[in-house]
Amino acid sequence: MYRILVVDDERTIADSIYYLLLRQTQWETEVLRTYDGESAWELLTHCKADLIISDICMPGLDGLALARNVRKAWPQCQIIFLTGYRNFEHAYEALQLGNVRYLLKTSDYDQLLALMTESLAAVDELRARFTQQTLLQAQINMAFSLLRNDLCEHLLQGKMPGVAVMDELAFDIDLGRSVLMMLYRMPPLPKEQDAAWKTDHAQKLFLHFLYRLLLDHDIQWFYGERDGALICLLQPRTLTGTAMKELQGLVWESLSDMQALIEQQTGQIPTMLFSREPVSVADVPELYQDMMHAAAQYAAQGAILKIAMQEPAVNIQRAVRHAIRYIYRHYTEDVSLLSLADAVHMNTAYFSRLFKKETGKSFVDFLNNVRMEAACRLLRDTYMKVSEIAEATGFGTPKYFHVVFKRYLHTTPAQWRDQLGKAKVP
């Protein structure tokens, strides 16, 4: 199937060529026509053509300008230029564009068909070449992937990869320095028609997100696949004391965004595990085993956790209970979700979701409820000033205390105290 576009501001010529091409039976074609360059270009932005038969001289966007636009967007498109006179200056300029043939409007139908035969043969040749290049590139990518996974297998077995393989893959991780390790794994999908596509698409999204994240930072990284999981090793190029910590913070705080993107695109929630501390390359096999154990344990929950070697992964219910106990003991202080999540080695956004799932309330609502209970007790049982109660219950400023109190009880602290018949503060 070939798509052919006819463009000429002389409608009789455009129509006659259009109907001739509709009647021909030599090729299977889809024939389109427009009567000016602007309309042709607008049409081409929505559907590419294999061959354009166009007048050169047209008002507005002429044939040469149209061809230059087409050549930038689709260099393989073939063009036959029509002209009503022997303007060799135009012909010379047109031929410089490449994939262009030139025909006088006085030529007969057989001459047009002869040029079309040449043009469409060129289309076939380019298509065949593209197919060969695509197959070759696929073979190269497959070989590259096998090499990369082979190198990953060596690292996970505690073996140092060969220099030739490292050079072939442009592997620039310094094996003598520490690395941060990350493991990505999708949950097992039910056997459905698009399960393989979802897994592959999610993996590509993850790698693309990570690549874009690290693009503007001086980071060297490597990834490989084993047992249905992606293993990533990250290392800053610079040797400054803060570089590794900055890299850890950059990736750790982005994992929830990665997870949300993958869930939105595929409907599946991956598990992502991150090394709590930098490790030597020699320790990678042991950390890998710990991470795979944790990934299997939390596969259905889409966990985002920090993992340390020889330390069991945190129990989710226990972590939430620990957070609740901490809130009750320290609600008078500056309690933050970040500090609590860090204490149980979880990503902040992930811990926030878990907390709400286990308690039915967001972290902020739960904390405010605890503070409100304490504030109401003090309003009822003491003669403390409202400003003192605000400070004593962790709200900080009286203004913020009023805002929260009114949101929960639809009245102010002073009005609530008056409703109880509490005596005025002496």
C-alpha positions as CSV (number, residue, x, y, z in Angstrom):
1,M,0.0,0.0,0.0
2,Y,1.3,3.4,-1.0
3,R,0.0,6.8,0.1
4,I,0.2,9.4,-2.7
5,L,-0.5,13.1,-2.3
6,V,-1.3,15.3,-5.3
7,V,-0.8,19.1,-4.8
8,D,-1.5,21.7,-7.4
9,D,-3.2,25.1,-7.2
10,E,-4.6,24.5,-10.7
11,R,-7.6,22.4,-9.7
12,T,-8.1,20.9,-13.2
13,I,-4.6,19.5,-13.1
14,A,-4.8,18.3,-9.5
15,D,-8.2,16.6,-10.2
16,S,-7.1,15.0,-13.5
17,I,-4.0,13.4,-11.9
18,Y,-6.1,12.4,-8.8
19,Y,-8.7,10.5,-10.9
20,L,-6.1,9.0,-13.1
21,L,-4.3,7.5,-10.1
22,L,-7.6,6.3,-8.7
23,R,-8.3,4.4,-11.9
24,Q,-4.8,2.8,-12.2
25,T,-4.5,-0.9,-11.1
26,Q,-0.7,-1.3,-11.1
27,W,-0.3,-0.4,-7.4
28,E,-2.5,-0.6,-4.4
29,T,-2.7,3.1,-3.4
30,E,-4.4,5.6,-1.2
31,V,-4.6,8.9,-3.1
32,L,-5.1,12.3,-1.5
33,R,-5.2,15.8,-3.0
34,T,-5.0,19.4,-1.9
35,Y,-4.9,22.7,-3.9
36,D,-2.2,24.6,-2.0
37,G,1.0,24.1,-0.1
38,E,-0.4,25.1,3.3
39,S,-3.2,22.5,3.1
40,A,-0.8,19.9,2.0
41,W,1.6,20.5,4.9
42,E,-1.3,20.5,7.4
43,L,-2.4,17.1,5.9
44,L,1.1,15.7,6.1
45,T,1.4,16.5,9.8
46,H,-1.4,14.0,10.4
47,C,-0.5,11.3,7.9
48,K,2.8,10.7,6.1
49,A,2.9,10.2,2.3
50,D,5.2,7.8,0.4
51,L,5.0,9.9,-2.7
52,I,4.1,13.6,-3.3
53,I,3.3,14.8,-6.8
54,S,3.4,18.6,-6.5
55,D,3.5,21.8,-8.6
56,I,6.6,23.9,-7.9
57,C,5.1,27.4,-8.3
58,M,2.1,27.9,-6.1
59,P,1.0,31.0,-4.0
60,G,1.8,30.9,-0.3
61,L,3.8,27.8,0.5
62,D,5.2,26.8,-2.8
63,G,6.4,23.3,-3.9
64,L,10.0,23.9,-3.0
65,A,9.2,25.1,0.5
66,L,6.8,22.2,1.0
67,A,9.5,19.8,-0.1
68,R,12.0,21.3,2.3
69,N,9.6,20.8,5.2
70,V,8.9,17.2,4.1
71,R,12.6,16.5,3.7
72,K,13.3,17.5,7.3
73,A,10.4,15.5,8.7
74,W,10.5,12.4,6.4
75,P,13.8,12.2,4.3
76,Q,12.6,9.0,2.7
77,C,9.5,10.5,1.0
78,Q,9.7,10.6,-2.8
79,I,8.7,13.7,-4.7
80,I,7.7,14.3,-8.3
81,F,7.7,18.0,-9.2
82,L,5.4,19.4,-11.9
83,T,6.0,22.6,-13.8
84,G,4.4,24.2,-16.7
85,Y,7.6,25.6,-18.3
86,R,11.2,24.8,-18.5
87,N,12.5,26.7,-15.5
88,F,15.9,25.0,-15.0
89,E,16.7,27.2,-12.0
90,H,13.7,25.7,-10.1
91,A,14.6,22.2,-11.5
92,Y,18.2,22.4,-10.2
93,E,17.1,23.6,-6.8
94,A,14.5,20.9,-6.6
95,L,16.9,18.1,-7.5
96,Q,19.3,19.2,-4.7
97,L,16.7,18.1,-2.1
98,G,17.2,14.4,-2.9
99,N,14.6,11.7,-3.7
100,V,13.1,14.2,-6.3
101,R,12.1,13.7,-9.9
102,Y,11.1,16.4,-12.3
103,L,8.2,16.3,-14.9
104,L,6.8,18.9,-17.2
105,K,3.0,19.4,-17.1
106,T,3.0,18.8,-20.9
107,S,4.3,15.3,-20.3
108,D,1.8,12.5,-21.0
109,Y,0.3,9.9,-18.6
110,D,2.9,7.2,-19.6
111,Q,5.7,9.5,-18.6
112,L,4.1,10.2,-15.2
113,L,3.6,6.4,-14.7
114,A,7.3,5.8,-15.6
115,L,8.4,8.3,-12.9
116,M,6.0,6.9,-10.4
117,T,7.4,3.4,-11.1
118,E,10.9,4.7,-10.3
119,S,9.7,6.6,-7.2
120,L,7.7,3.7,-5.7
121,A,10.6,1.3,-6.4
122,A,12.7,3.6,-4.3
123,V,10.1,3.5,-1.6
124,D,10.3,-0.3,-1.7
125,E,14.0,-0.3,-1.4
126,L,14.0,2.1,1.5
127,R,11.4,0.0,3.3
128,A,13.5,-3.1,2.8
129,R,16.6,-1.4,4.0
130,F,14.7,0.0,7.1
131,T,13.4,-3.6,7.8
132,Q,16.9,-5.0,7.6
133,Q,18.3,-2.2,9.8
134,T,15.5,-2.8,12.3
135,L,16.2,-6.5,12.5
136,L,19.9,-5.8,12.8
137,Q,19.4,-3.3,15.6
138,A,17.1,-5.8,17.4
139,Q,19.9,-8.4,17.2
140,I,22.4,-6.0,18.5
141,N,20.1,-5.0,21.4
142,M,19.5,-8.6,22.2
143,A,23.3,-9.3,22.2
144,F,23.9,-6.2,24.3
145,S,21.2,-7.3,26.8
146,L,22.7,-10.8,27.1
147,L,26.1,-9.3,27.7
148,R,24.7,-6.9,30.3
149,N,22.8,-9.7,32.1
150,D,25.9,-11.9,32.0
151,L,28.0,-9.1,33.6
152,C,25.2,-8.7,36.2
153,E,25.3,-12.5,36.9
154,H,29.1,-12.3,37.5
155,L,28.7,-9.5,40.0
156,L,25.9,-11.3,41.9
157,Q,28.1,-14.4,42.1
158,G,31.0,-12.4,43.5
159,K,33.1,-12.7,40.3
160,M,34.8,-9.7,38.6
161,P,33.7,-9.3,35.0
162,G,36.2,-9.5,32.2
163,V,37.8,-6.3,30.8
164,A,36.5,-7.0,27.3
165,V,32.9,-7.2,28.5
166,M,33.2,-4.1,30.6
167,D,34.6,-2.2,27.6
168,E,31.9,-3.4,25.3
169,L,29.2,-2.2,27.7
170,A,31.0,1.0,28.5
171,F,30.8,-0.2,32.2
172,D,32.4,2.6,34.1
173,I,31.5,1.7,37.7
174,D,34.7,1.8,39.8
175,L,34.8,-1.7,41.3
176,G,37.1,-0.5,44.0
177,R,34.6,2.0,45.4
178,S,31.3,1.6,47.2
179,V,28.0,1.6,45.4
180,L,24.3,2.1,46.2
181,M,22.2,-0.8,45.1
182,M,18.5,-0.7,44.1
183,L,16.2,-3.6,43.2
184,Y,13.0,-3.3,41.2
185,R,10.5,-6.0,40.8
186,M,6.9,-6.3,39.5
187,P,4.5,-8.5,41.3
188,P,3.6,-11.8,39.5
189,L,0.9,-11.0,37.0
190,P,-2.0,-13.3,36.2
191,K,-1.8,-15.1,32.9
192,E,-3.6,-12.6,30.7
193,Q,-3.1,-11.4,27.1
194,D,-1.1,-8.3,27.9
195,A,0.7,-9.5,31.0
196,A,4.1,-9.7,29.2
197,W,3.6,-6.2,27.7
198,K,2.7,-4.7,31.1
199,T,5.9,-6.1,32.7
200,D,8.1,-5.0,29.8
201,H,6.5,-1.5,29.6
202,A,6.7,-1.0,33.4
203,Q,10.4,-2.0,33.3
204,K,11.1,0.5,30.5
205,L,9.2,3.2,32.4
206,F,11.3,2.6,35.5
207,L,14.6,2.7,33.5
208,H,13.6,5.8,31.6
209,F,12.6,7.6,34.8
210,L,15.8,6.7,36.5
211,Y,17.8,7.7,33.4
212,R,16.1,11.1,33.3
213,L,16.6,11.5,37.1
214,L,20.3,10.9,36.8
215,L,20.8,12.7,33.5
216,D,21.7,16.1,35.0
217,H,23.9,14.6,37.8
218,D,27.4,13.3,37.5
219,I,26.4,9.7,38.2
220,Q,27.6,6.4,36.7
221,W,25.2,3.5,36.9
222,F,24.7,0.0,35.6
223,Y,21.7,-2.3,35.5
224,G,21.0,-6.0,34.8
225,E,18.2,-8.5,35.1
226,R,18.0,-11.6,37.1
227,D,15.1,-13.8,38.4
228,G,12.5,-11.3,37.2
229,A,14.1,-8.3,39.0
230,L,16.2,-5.4,37.8
231,I,19.3,-4.7,39.8
232,C,20.8,-1.2,39.6
233,L,24.2,-0.1,40.9
234,L,24.7,3.6,41.3
235,Q,27.9,5.5,42.0
236,P,28.8,9.3,42.0
237,R,31.8,10.1,39.8
238,T,33.1,12.5,42.4
239,L,34.8,11.4,45.5
240,T,33.5,14.1,47.9
241,G,32.2,13.0,51.2
242,T,28.7,14.3,50.5
243,A,28.3,13.0,46.9
244,M,27.0,9.5,48.0
245,K,24.6,11.0,50.5
246,E,23.2,13.4,47.9
247,L,22.8,10.6,45.4
248,Q,21.0,8.5,48.0
249,G,18.6,11.4,48.8
250,L,18.0,12.1,45.1
251,V,16.9,8.6,44.2
252,W,15.2,7.7,47.5
253,E,12.8,10.6,47.5
254,S,11.9,10.0,43.8
255,L,10.9,6.3,44.2
256,S,7.3,7.1,45.1
257,D,7.0,9.2,41.9
258,M,8.4,6.3,39.9
259,Q,6.0,3.9,41.5
260,A,3.0,6.2,40.9
261,L,3.9,6.6,37.2
262,I,4.2,2.9,36.7
263,E,0.9,2.2,38.5
264,Q,-0.8,4.9,36.3
265,Q,0.5,3.4,33.1
266,T,0.1,-0.3,33.8
267,G,-2.2,-0.7,36.8
268,Q,0.5,-2.6,38.7
269,I,2.5,-1.5,41.7
270,P,6.2,-2.6,41.7
271,T,8.3,-3.2,44.8
272,M,11.4,-1.0,45.0
273,L,14.2,-1.6,47.5
274,F,17.2,0.6,48.2
275,S,20.4,-0.1,50.1
276,R,20.3,1.8,53.4
277,E,24.1,2.4,53.2
278,P,26.7,2.3,50.4
279,V,28.2,-1.2,50.1
280,S,31.3,-2.6,48.5
281,V,30.9,-4.5,45.2
282,A,32.0,-7.7,47.1
283,D,28.9,-7.3,49.3
284,V,26.5,-7.0,46.4
285,P,25.7,-10.8,46.2
286,E,24.7,-10.9,49.9
287,L,22.6,-7.7,49.7
288,Y,20.9,-9.1,46.6
289,Q,19.8,-12.1,48.5
290,D,18.4,-10.0,51.4
291,M,16.6,-7.7,48.9
292,M,15.0,-10.6,47.0
293,H,13.8,-12.1,50.2
294,A,12.2,-8.7,51.2
295,A,10.8,-8.3,47.6
296,A,9.0,-11.7,47.9
297,Q,7.7,-10.8,51.3
298,Y,6.2,-7.5,50.2
299,A,5.4,-8.3,46.6
300,A,1.7,-7.8,47.0
301,Q,2.1,-4.4,48.8
302,G,4.3,-2.5,46.4
303,A,6.8,-1.7,49.2
304,I,9.4,1.0,49.0
305,L,12.0,0.1,51.7
306,K,15.6,0.6,52.6
307,I,17.4,-2.7,53.2
308,A,20.6,-3.3,55.2
309,M,22.6,-6.5,55.0
310,Q,21.8,-9.3,57.5
311,E,18.9,-7.3,58.9
312,P,15.3,-8.5,58.5
313,A,13.0,-6.2,56.6
314,V,10.7,-4.1,58.8
315,N,7.3,-5.5,59.6
316,I,4.7,-3.1,58.3
317,Q,2.1,-3.5,61.1
318,R,4.9,-3.3,63.7
319,A,6.2,-0.1,62.0
320,V,2.8,1.6,62.1
321,R,2.3,0.6,65.8
322,H,5.7,2.0,66.6
323,A,4.7,5.2,64.8
324,I,1.5,5.4,66.8
325,R,3.3,4.9,70.1
326,Y,5.8,7.5,69.1
327,I,3.1,10.1,68.3
328,Y,1.4,9.5,71.7
329,R,4.7,10.0,73.5
330,H,5.9,12.9,71.5
331,Y,2.9,14.8,70.2
332,T,3.9,17.9,72.3
333,E,7.1,18.1,70.1
334,D,7.7,18.8,66.5
335,V,6.7,15.4,65.1
336,S,7.1,15.0,61.3
337,L,6.2,12.2,58.8
338,L,9.7,12.4,57.4
339,S,11.3,11.6,60.8
340,L,8.9,8.7,61.5
341,A,9.4,7.2,58.0
342,D,13.1,7.5,58.3
343,A,13.0,5.8,61.7
344,V,11.4,2.7,60.1
345,H,13.5,2.9,56.9
346,M,10.6,3.6,54.5
347,N,10.1,6.1,51.8
348,T,8.0,9.0,53.1
349,A,5.2,8.7,50.5
350,Y,5.0,4.9,50.9
351,F,4.9,5.1,54.7
352,S,2.2,7.8,54.5
353,R,0.0,5.4,52.4
354,L,0.7,2.5,54.8
355,F,-0.2,4.6,57.8
356,K,-3.5,5.6,56.3
357,K,-4.3,2.1,55.3
358,E,-3.6,0.7,58.8
359,T,-5.2,3.5,60.8
360,G,-7.9,4.9,58.5
361,K,-6.5,8.4,58.9
362,S,-3.7,10.3,57.3
363,F,-0.6,11.0,59.5
364,V,-1.6,14.7,59.9
365,D,-5.2,13.9,60.9
366,F,-4.0,11.2,63.4
367,L,-1.5,13.6,65.0
368,N,-4.0,16.4,65.1
369,N,-6.6,14.0,66.7
370,V,-4.2,13.1,69.4
371,R,-3.3,16.8,70.0
372,M,-7.0,17.7,70.0
373,E,-7.8,15.1,72.7
374,A,-5.1,16.5,74.9
375,A,-6.1,20.1,74.2
376,C,-9.8,19.3,75.1
377,R,-8.7,17.7,78.4
378,L,-6.6,20.8,79.3
379,L,-9.5,23.1,78.4
380,R,-11.9,21.1,80.5
381,D,-9.7,20.3,83.5
382,T,-7.4,23.3,83.9
383,Y,-7.4,27.0,83.9
384,M,-4.5,27.3,81.4
385,K,-4.7,30.0,78.8
386,V,-5.5,29.0,75.3
387,S,-2.0,30.2,74.1
388,E,-0.4,28.0,76.8
389,I,-2.5,24.9,75.8
390,A,-1.5,25.5,72.1
391,E,2.1,25.3,73.0
392,A,1.7,22.4,75.5
393,T,-0.1,20.2,72.9
394,G,2.4,20.7,70.1
395,F,0.2,23.1,68.0
396,G,2.8,25.8,68.4
397,T,1.0,29.1,67.7
398,P,-2.5,30.0,69.1
399,K,-3.4,30.9,65.5
400,Y,-2.8,27.4,64.2
401,F,-4.4,25.9,67.2
402,H,-7.6,28.0,66.5
403,V,-7.6,26.9,62.9
404,V,-7.3,23.2,63.7
405,F,-9.8,23.4,66.6
406,K,-12.4,25.1,64.5
407,R,-11.9,22.6,61.7
408,Y,-12.6,19.6,64.0
409,L,-15.2,21.0,66.4
410,H,-16.6,24.0,64.4
411,T,-16.0,26.4,67.3
412,T,-13.1,28.2,68.9
413,P,-11.3,26.8,72.0
414,A,-12.7,29.6,74.2
415,Q,-16.2,29.1,73.0
416,W,-15.9,25.3,73.6
417,R,-14.7,26.0,77.1
418,D,-17.6,28.4,77.8
419,Q,-20.1,25.8,76.5
420,L,-18.8,23.4,79.2
421,G,-19.6,26.0,81.9
422,K,-15.9,26.3,82.7
423,A,-15.1,29.3,84.8
424,K,-13.2,32.2,83.2
425,V,-9.5,32.1,83.7
426,P,-8.7,34.1,86.8
